[in-house]
Amino acid sequence: MRLRTACPATPRAWTVELRSHTGGLVLICRHCPHAITPITAVSARSAALTHLARHVRSDLRPPHLRICQCHERGCHWHPRHRGCAGPIHLLLACERGGRLWRLIDACTACAAATTRAAVVPDTVLARAPLQPATTRQRRRPKGPGERTRAREMLSYLAAALPEGTSAAARLLALQCALRMSTHMRVRLSKGVLRSLRLDAAAAPWRELEHARWLRTTPGGAANEIAAELLDATLLGQAPARPDRRRSADWALRAGSSSAARVLGPPPRLASVYLAANTDPESGTGLGDLGQMARACGTQPAELASTLDQLVRTGLLGSWQACPDSGDLQWIPARGTGIRVGDYEREVP
């Protein structure tokens, strides 16, 4: 039998912990043994994510030099699965109700098997925080495209927001994150809120404030709501704000079609997720049922009924999930069926 040689742990796995302390909380990083940072409860999540992002920026590596840190440590952060496979991603995981945050390099298979976790794209965490521009320069498009940017932000919010965050609050957070300024401020017009069907809904704002992800600010115009975002990691987005706003408009259209307007927030958020993860060339989508459930703030069993609702309303052609692997595959409304393995689900 061939024995596996023990390899020293490489540094691309970072963990920070929030502990109670007299007068508030302290942030403890296992990789900064002499640094104990006092923080407030309001800034705890933002401080943890910002600290992890700082470690990433200090250890940038090309993809071929990155390995699955979960596998190197015995894969004890998730249930057993079929084995490591797929490209290496940055994985952000949350444990103990937000008291512990971990950022590691993980393969696609380990990332899919880890609960309370989401893949964080390099475009979000590997960039240095933005500074306000001092000179006016001609803007050129930067960063990923509209669909890709929306997909990456949905994946990030799946880990950054509390697990029980509602679909309405996630739709609102997506628009705020993509439309914010370099000073982490955002103004949403009543027109945008009407498209989200949240023009008269205060509950999503209160939910995000309770999660300490944003706080509303006074002084907005009569036809808009102003807020300040508290998640400093969002400053790592690609700096071209007009491109981010176009991505926000794209996500708004994806969840505000004429057929989607009669649905509640969960189906509309699912529509945005499916559109963002559909291959524009093949016209089909492939993903993980658990990852989509986390991004939509629901459970896989409840997500199945949401997908069926999209099929009945004509927003989705068909979908299929393999019960063993959790692989999810779908085609848009123009299709008639989809085959996965030895079974097929037809549109009713």
ChimeraX attribute file (.defattr): number of C-alpha atoms within 10 A of each C-alpha:
attribute: neighborCount
match mode: 1-to-1
recipient: residues
	/A:1	3
	/A:2	4
	/A:3	5
	/A:4	6
	/A:5	6
	/A:6	7
	/A:7	8
	/A:8	8
	/A:9	10
	/A:10	11
	/A:11	13
	/A:12	19
	/A:13	20
	/A:14	20
	/A:15	20
	/A:16	21
	/A:17	19
	/A:18	23
	/A:19	14
	/A:20	13
	/A:21	11
	/A:22	7
	/A:23	9
	/A:24	12
	/A:25	18
	/A:26	20
	/A:27	24
	/A:28	20
	/A:29	21
	/A:30	12
	/A:31	13
	/A:32	11
	/A:33	8
	/A:34	9
	/A:35	12
	/A:36	11
	/A:37	12
	/A:38	18
	/A:39	20
	/A:40	13
	/A:41	15
	/A:42	15
	/A:43	15
	/A:44	23
	/A:45	26
	/A:46	20
	/A:47	22
	/A:48	26
	/A:49	21
	/A:50	20
	/A:51	17
	/A:52	23
	/A:53	22
	/A:54	16
	/A:55	18
	/A:56	23
	/A:57	14
	/A:58	9
	/A:59	10
	/A:60	14
	/A:61	11
	/A:62	6
	/A:63	10
	/A:64	8
	/A:65	8
	/A:66	18
	/A:67	18
	/A:68	26
	/A:69	21
	/A:70	21
	/A:71	16
	/A:72	15
	/A:73	12
	/A:74	9
	/A:75	19
	/A:76	11
	/A:77	15
	/A:78	14
	/A:79	10
	/A:80	11
	/A:81	12
	/A:82	9
	/A:83	10
	/A:84	17
	/A:85	13
	/A:86	12
	/A:87	15
	/A:88	23
	/A:89	22
	/A:90	24
	/A:91	25
	/A:92	28
	/A:93	24
	/A:94	22
	/A:95	13
	/A:96	9
	/A:97	10
	/A:98	19
	/A:99	16
	/A:100	19
	/A:101	24
	/A:102	18
	/A:103	25
	/A:104	25
	/A:105	24
	/A:106	30
	/A:107	23
	/A:108	18
	/A:109	17
	/A:110	28
	/A:111	28
	/A:112	23
	/A:113	21
	/A:114	23
	/A:115	18
	/A:116	19
	/A:117	26
	/A:118	28
	/A:119	27
	/A:120	25
	/A:121	19
	/A:122	16
	/A:123	15
	/A:124	21
	/A:125	24
	/A:126	20
	/A:127	19
	/A:128	16
	/A:129	19
	/A:130	14
	/A:131	10
	/A:132	8
	/A:133	8
	/A:134	6
	/A:135	6
	/A:136	6
	/A:137	7
	/A:138	5
	/A:139	11
	/A:140	8
	/A:141	13
	/A:142	13
	/A:143	15
	/A:144	15
	/A:145	14
	/A:146	18
	/A:147	21
	/A:148	14
	/A:149	25
	/A:150	28
	/A:151	22
	/A:152	21
	/A:153	23
	/A:154	28
	/A:155	23
	/A:156	23
	/A:157	22
	/A:158	27
	/A:159	23
	/A:160	25
	/A:161	23
	/A:162	18
	/A:163	19
	/A:164	11
	/A:165	19
	/A:166	19
	/A:167	21
	/A:168	23
	/A:169	20
	/A:170	24
	/A:171	23
	/A:172	18
	/A:173	22
	/A:174	19
	/A:175	24
	/A:176	23
	/A:177	24
	/A:178	24
	/A:179	23
	/A:180	21
	/A:181	17
	/A:182	19
	/A:183	13
	/A:184	18
	/A:185	19
	/A:186	23
	/A:187	19
	/A:188	18
	/A:189	16
	/A:190	17
	/A:191	13
	/A:192	17
	/A:193	18
	/A:194	13
	/A:195	15
	/A:196	21
	/A:197	18
	/A:198	20
	/A:199	15
	/A:200	9
	/A:201	12
	/A:202	10
	/A:203	13
	/A:204	19
	/A:205	21
	/A:206	15
	/A:207	17
	/A:208	22
	/A:209	17
	/A:210	12
	/A:211	16
	/A:212	20
	/A:213	22
	/A:214	23
	/A:215	18
	/A:216	18
	/A:217	13
	/A:218	9
	/A:219	10
	/A:220	14
	/A:221	10
	/A:222	8
	/A:223	10
	/A:224	16
	/A:225	19
	/A:226	17
	/A:227	21
	/A:228	18
	/A:229	23
	/A:230	20
	/A:231	22
	/A:232	20
	/A:233	23
	/A:234	23
	/A:235	22
	/A:236	19
	/A:237	25
	/A:238	20
	/A:239	19
	/A:240	14
	/A:241	18
	/A:242	15
	/A:243	22
	/A:244	26
	/A:245	18
	/A:246	18
	/A:247	23
	/A:248	23
	/A:249	17
	/A:250	18
	/A:251	26
	/A:252	21
	/A:253	15
	/A:254	19
	/A:255	25
	/A:256	21
	/A:257	14
	/A:258	10
	/A:259	13
	/A:260	20
	/A:261	15
	/A:262	13
	/A:263	16
	/A:264	12
	/A:265	22
	/A:266	20
	/A:267	24
	/A:268	28
	/A:269	27
	/A:270	23
	/A:271	24
	/A:272	23
	/A:273	22
	/A:274	25
	/A:275	24
	/A:276	22
	/A:277	20
	/A:278	20
	/A:279	14
	/A:280	11
	/A:281	6
	/A:282	8
	/A:283	13
	/A:284	18
	/A:285	18
	/A:286	17
	/A:287	17
	/A:288	16
	/A:289	24
	/A:290	22
	/A:291	26
	/A:292	23
	/A:293	18
	/A:294	24
	/A:295	27
	/A:296	32
	/A:297	25
	/A:298	19
	/A:299	15
	/A:300	17
	/A:301	11
	/A:302	11
	/A:303	21
	/A:304	16
	/A:305	12
	/A:306	18
	/A:307	23
	/A:308	19
	/A:309	15
	/A:310	23
	/A:311	19
	/A:312	14
	/A:313	15
	/A:314	16
	/A:315	21
	/A:316	23
	/A:317	24
	/A:318	27
	/A:319	26
	/A:320	23
	/A:321	18
	/A:322	14
	/A:323	9
	/A:324	6
	/A:325	13
	/A:326	17
	/A:327	17
	/A:328	19
	/A:329	21
	/A:330	26
	/A:331	23
	/A:332	20
	/A:333	16
	/A:334	12
	/A:335	15
	/A:336	14
	/A:337	18
	/A:338	19
	/A:339	14
	/A:340	15
	/A:341	7
	/A:342	5
	/A:343	10
	/A:344	13
	/A:345	16
	/A:346	15
	/A:347	17
	/A:348	10
